Every structure is written in C-alpha cells, then in structure tokens.
Amino acid sequence: MEQENWSSEPEAAAPTGRFRKKKKEKLSPVQNMLLYLHDLVYLMAGVLLVLLVCFRIVVVSGPSMYDTLVNGDYLLLLSHVFYSQPKQGDIIVASKADYKEGELIVKRVIATEGQTVRIDYEEGVVYVDEVPLDEPYTYTDTNLFEGIENPIVVEKGCVFVMGDNRNVSKDSRNPEIGLIDTRQIVGKVIFLFVPGQDVESGNTRDYGRIGLVS
C-alpha cells in the first residue's frame, strides 16, 4: 500500500490583483511638457521673489555722478535689507521725504558717522579726519560751496555724500539735502547693466561700461 507524502509547508498563494505591483504609467510628450512648464513657473516665481527682496533697479537722472555714471544708466542695487552698513567710497541711492518729495538721489559716501569732513574749496580738496582723500573717480574738483559751513562732524546713523561731478552736484554740502540718515538709503549700487547716452561723447552708449560699479 502506497503511503502518501505529506508536506508541512503550505503552497504559496498566487498574488491577487490588489497586491500586484502597479506598472508606472508612461507620460505622453504633452504631459511631460506640462510638468516641465509647471516646474518652470515655480522656479521663476522663486527667482523673482529673491530679486524683489534682495535687489532693486533704478535709472540715473542727471549729471551729478558723471563720468562714473551717466544720465539714463540702468543700475542694479543691493537692497537696504542686506545693506545696512555703508562704507566710505560706496555709491548709494537714497530718498529724503523732505527733498523733492522723496525723489531718488545717487551719490558717493564720503564719510560715515563720527568722521569729520573739511573741504578746502580753493584747492578743491576734501579732507576726512584731516586726511586728504585720493579721489580718482571725480570729474571735477570740489570748488563749489553750497551753503553748509565746514568742518562737519557726521552725526550718528548718518553719512556725508557727494556726487562725483562735484561742481554740478547738489549733495550733503547743500542745506536742502545735508547728511543722509542711513534709514533713508534705498540700497548700494553694484552693477550697471544698460548704459545711458553720454552727452559729452555725442549721445552715444558705451556698452563697455557694463559691469560692476565702484
């Protein structure tokens, strides 16, 4: 009599439909394009948000910073959110509510809080803490007296500014502007990306000027 063989191991059950691994659906070219555009929109929104918070674009108006900057230059500013400690030599953009209803002005920082500015108008030389400044960036010497007597001690939280084209610039030498409170600074000029038309050179645009501003 033949004896049946019994196995203690149960037979493996065949996988049911709900446990079967679903195959990843292949997207059509149109669906891939839509996903790509979706990601691109989010990326562009993120970049735009960073630009709005960190940077600002302004346009130069007037010849007060000639020939470092030209009327019509498009400038990129580092926002005041990330620029809180102006230094001597920085080019800044500021807005004073009591000067031309807050019109933006572009000037160079000559001295910061606690420093003393003295200008020899006859020699055209600017002294900061009795040290004459080396100013290769100026287009004209500082011969124009605008009403504020010197020496001037820069007050706490303020800066003394002037334009590089000294004899046509209205700046901290003028009582209408005076010292600039650092809270009135919109930002620091860092880059020129569209050159204006230079009247002195026949209304031409010098695209070689595009780049960092100092």
C-alpha positions in Angstrom: 0.0 0.0 0.0 1.5 3.2 -1.1 1.9 5.9 1.6 1.0 9.4 0.7 3.8 12.0 1.2 2.6 15.0 3.3 4.4 18.3 3.3 4.2 20.6 6.3 4.9 23.6 4.1 1.8 25.2 2.6 1.8 26.0 -1.0 2.5 29.7 -1.8 -0.7 31.5 -2.8 -0.8 33.2 -6.1 -0.7 37.0 -5.8 -4.1 38.6 -6.0 -4.8 41.7 -8.1 -4.7 44.1 -5.2 -1.1 43.0 -4.2 0.3 43.2 -7.7 2.8 46.0 -8.3 1.3 48.6 -10.4 3.2 49.5 -13.5 4.2 53.1 -13.8 2.2 54.8 -16.5 4.3 56.3 -19.2 3.6 60.0 -19.7 2.8 61.4 -23.1 5.0 64.1 -24.5 2.3 66.7 -23.8 2.1 65.6 -20.2 5.8 65.8 -19.8 5.8 69.3 -21.3 3.0 70.4 -18.9 5.0 69.1 -15.9 8.1 70.9 -17.2 6.2 74.2 -17.5 4.7 73.7 -14.1 8.1 73.4 -12.5 9.5 76.3 -14.6 6.7 78.6 -13.3 7.5 77.8 -9.7 11.2 78.3 -10.3 10.7 81.7 -12.0 8.4 82.7 -9.1 11.1 81.8 -6.6 13.8 83.7 -8.6 11.5 86.8 -8.9 10.8 86.8 -5.2 14.6 86.7 -4.4 15.2 89.5 -6.8 12.4 91.7 -5.3 13.7 91.2 -1.8 17.5 91.4 -2.5 17.7 93.8 -5.4 16.2 96.8 -7.0 16.6 98.6 -10.4 16.9 102.3 -10.7 17.7 104.7 -13.5 20.2 107.6 -13.2 18.8 111.0 -13.7 21.1 114.0 -14.2 24.9 114.5 -14.5 25.8 114.7 -10.8 27.7 111.4 -10.9 29.4 111.9 -14.3 31.5 110.3 -15.5 31.2 107.3 -13.2 27.6 107.2 -14.0 25.7 108.7 -17.0 22.2 110.1 -17.3 20.0 107.1 -18.3 22.2 104.4 -16.8 20.2 101.4 -15.5 21.6 100.2 -12.2 21.1 97.2 -10.0 21.1 97.9 -6.3 21.7 95.6 -3.4 18.6 96.3 -1.2 18.9 98.0 2.1 17.6 94.8 3.6 21.1 93.3 3.1 23.0 96.6 3.0 22.9 98.2 6.5 26.5 99.4 7.0 27.6 102.0 4.3 31.3 102.4 3.9 33.4 105.3 2.6 33.5 105.1 -1.2 30.2 103.2 -1.7 27.8 104.6 -4.3 24.3 104.6 -2.7 20.8 105.6 -3.7 18.8 107.4 -1.1 15.4 109.1 -0.7 14.7 112.0 1.6 11.0 112.8 2.1 11.7 116.5 2.5 13.7 116.8 -0.7 11.7 116.8 -3.9 9.0 114.6 -2.4 11.4 111.7 -1.9 13.0 111.7 -5.3 15.8 109.2 -5.6 19.4 110.6 -5.5 22.6 108.7 -6.4 25.7 109.8 -4.5 29.0 108.5 -3.2 29.6 108.1 0.5 32.5 110.4 1.6 32.3 109.9 5.4 30.4 107.9 7.9 29.2 108.5 11.5 31.8 110.1 13.8 34.1 111.3 11.0 34.9 114.9 10.3 34.7 116.4 6.8 36.5 119.5 5.9 36.6 120.9 2.3 39.2 123.3 1.0 37.2 124.9 -1.7 40.1 127.0 -3.1 42.3 123.9 -3.6 39.3 121.6 -4.4 40.4 119.0 -1.8 38.3 117.0 0.6 39.6 116.0 4.0 38.2 113.3 6.2 39.6 113.3 9.7 42.2 115.7 8.3 43.4 113.2 5.8 43.1 114.4 2.1 41.1 112.0 0.0 42.6 110.4 -3.1 39.6 110.7 -5.4 40.4 109.5 -8.9 36.7 109.0 -9.6 35.8 112.7 -9.5 35.1 114.5 -12.8 35.7 118.0 -11.3 37.4 119.3 -8.2 35.4 120.3 -5.2 35.2 124.0 -5.7 31.5 124.7 -5.3 30.4 125.9 -1.9 26.7 125.1 -1.5 25.9 126.7 1.9 26.9 124.4 4.7 30.0 125.6 6.6 32.7 123.1 7.4 34.2 121.2 9.1 31.2 118.9 9.6 31.1 116.1 12.1 28.9 113.3 10.7 26.1 112.5 13.2 25.4 109.0 14.5 23.4 106.9 12.0 24.2 109.3 9.1 26.6 109.6 6.1 28.0 112.5 4.2 27.6 112.1 0.5 28.7 113.9 -2.7 28.4 113.4 -6.4 31.5 112.6 -8.5 30.8 115.6 -10.8 31.4 118.0 -7.8 30.6 121.3 -9.4 27.1 120.4 -10.6 26.1 118.1 -7.8 23.6 119.0 -5.1 24.6 116.9 -2.1 25.5 117.0 1.6 27.1 120.4 1.0 23.7 121.8 0.4 21.2 122.5 3.3 18.4 121.0 1.2 20.0 117.6 1.4 22.6 117.7 4.2 23.5 114.5 6.0 21.8 111.3 4.8 20.2 109.1 7.5 21.2 105.5 6.8 17.5 104.6 7.1 16.9 106.7 4.1 19.3 104.6 2.0 17.4 102.5 -0.6 20.5 100.4 -1.5 24.0 100.2 -2.8 24.8 100.4 -6.5 26.6 97.2 -7.5 26.0 96.7 -11.3 25.4 98.8 -14.4 23.5 96.7 -17.0 22.2 99.2 -19.5 24.4 102.3 -20.3 22.8 105.7 -20.8 23.5 108.1 -23.6 26.6 110.1 -22.8 26.0 113.7 -23.9 29.7 114.6 -23.7 30.5 111.9 -26.3 27.7 112.8 -28.7 24.8 110.9 -27.1 26.5 107.5 -27.6 26.1 104.4 -25.5 29.3 102.8 -24.3 28.4 99.2 -23.8 31.9 98.6 -22.5 30.8 100.3 -19.3 28.5 97.4 -18.4 29.7 95.6 -15.3 30.4 96.2 -11.6 30.3 99.7 -10.3 32.8 101.1 -7.9 
